[in-house]
Amino acid sequence: LTTFDQRKQKSQNVLLFHSKVGSVLAGVIMLVGPIASYLVNRFGTRVVCVLGAVTSSFAIFVSTYSPNVPFLMFTYGVVGGLGLGLMYVPAVVAVGYWFEKRRSLVTGISTCGSGAGTILFAPLVTALEKNFGWQGCNQMLAGLCLLCSLFGMTMKPVPLRKPDEEDSVTEIKKENEASSGPYSEAEFDYMDGENGNTTEVKLQEEPSAKIMSAPAVENKKNPSMLSLLCNPAFLLIMIGNLPAVMGLYIPYMFLPAMSEERGLSKEQAALLISLIGLFNTAGRVISGAVTDHPKIDALFVTCFALGFGAVCPFFMDLCTNFASYIVVSILFGFSLSAWPAVTSAMLVDLLGLEQLTSGFGALTCIRGLAAFLGPPLGGFVIDMTGGNYSPAFWISAALLGSSSLVHFVAFVVKRRLQANN
């Protein structure tokens, strides 16, 4: 990109152009979420992940021969983003099918790859570009993407229960008969779905049991993308993710430039982004472990994380020295770590395991759309205000705060649906 930018004529909206370039790849990765979820439901996580690895490797390699910026953005941004998106969705949802009690923790661990990549690949790419040029660097990155096909091959599908195997209800019945347990015949009829009058029977639930809403039960019978949109809580979550992602990308894009303008060195400004990535990575594991507690709701954790994270961009604008920037950057990375870490658990609680892939794909698409809009919005505001970064960070705080409120409304709606059922 730097090589092509040297050939490009100067324009009045330089910041807007760069922010658009920086958001294309991230946006396409998430926009293909519904496509990836459909393919995962059709062919499984293993096939889709390997296909994504091959596609992204081919696209990134071809981008090294780009004659101009538009061709580079198509090969590297669009086609490469398509391949990486086909890798991203299977990598996140695959662990959700294998784990139940520790679903948030394992999802937090699996999503740590993005944070670890922010820390490790920044110096690696810098060194490769310095020694081999941007073409050689991208060719090596294409090789690394191709290696991901080996990791995709490890995504073993969850084995289906054989027809002669006993289900959990049958096992409970046998244990109940052997030990004269507390369950009655009416309660077993309710478990089997044979009792239409569900209001007269109350099951003795484990403390860790998660209650699903009525749409989630319907989705088990006829899972479809349309049924997702009929769930009001999920619809609110989709709406809330739009301002959340827009607000998230603005600090990532403009914090280094703002801090350099206010006296920090280039190395110190780069360190701030590394600190955000480091504590975001650690926070995903911690927040995932905490959310696995049976009394903690994943959707409420998301509300809290977005609300606390909304304060950080506002304080970034008030920082005056390197130490204050470090503190706020750490808080920003750590607070927003819970948001992606608990997404799978939140969707399973709300929609059921059968709709995890479809729900995650739809949510990822909304996040991709927001990734396209957020950085250009910040660049436009900075251009319109004569290079003043403050309004962009105020907008980021407002977007994250509004997202927190929308998620809280979704939490209230979810609780009412649970109470009614």
ABEGO torsion letter per residue (X at the ends): XAAAAAABBBBABAAAAAAAAAAAAAAAAAAAAAAAAAAAAAAEAAAAAAAAAAAAAAAAAAAAABABAAAAAAAAAAAAAAAAAAAAAAAAAAAAAABAAAAAAAAAAAAAAAAAAAAAAAAAAAAAAAAAEAAAAAAAAAAAAAAAAAAAAABBBBBBBBAABBBAAAAAAAAAAAAGBABBAAAAAAAAGABABAAABBBBBBAABBBBBAAAAAAAABBBAAAAAABAAAAAAAAAAAAAAAAAAAAAAAAAAAAAAAGBBAAAAAAAAAAAAAAAAAAAAAAAAAAABAABBAAAAAAAAAAAAAAAAAAAAABABAAAAAAAAAAAAAAAAAAAAAAAAAAAAAAEAAAAAAAAAAAAAAAAAAAAAAAAAAAAAAAAAGGBAAAAAAAAAAAAAAAAAAAAAAAAAAAAAAAAX
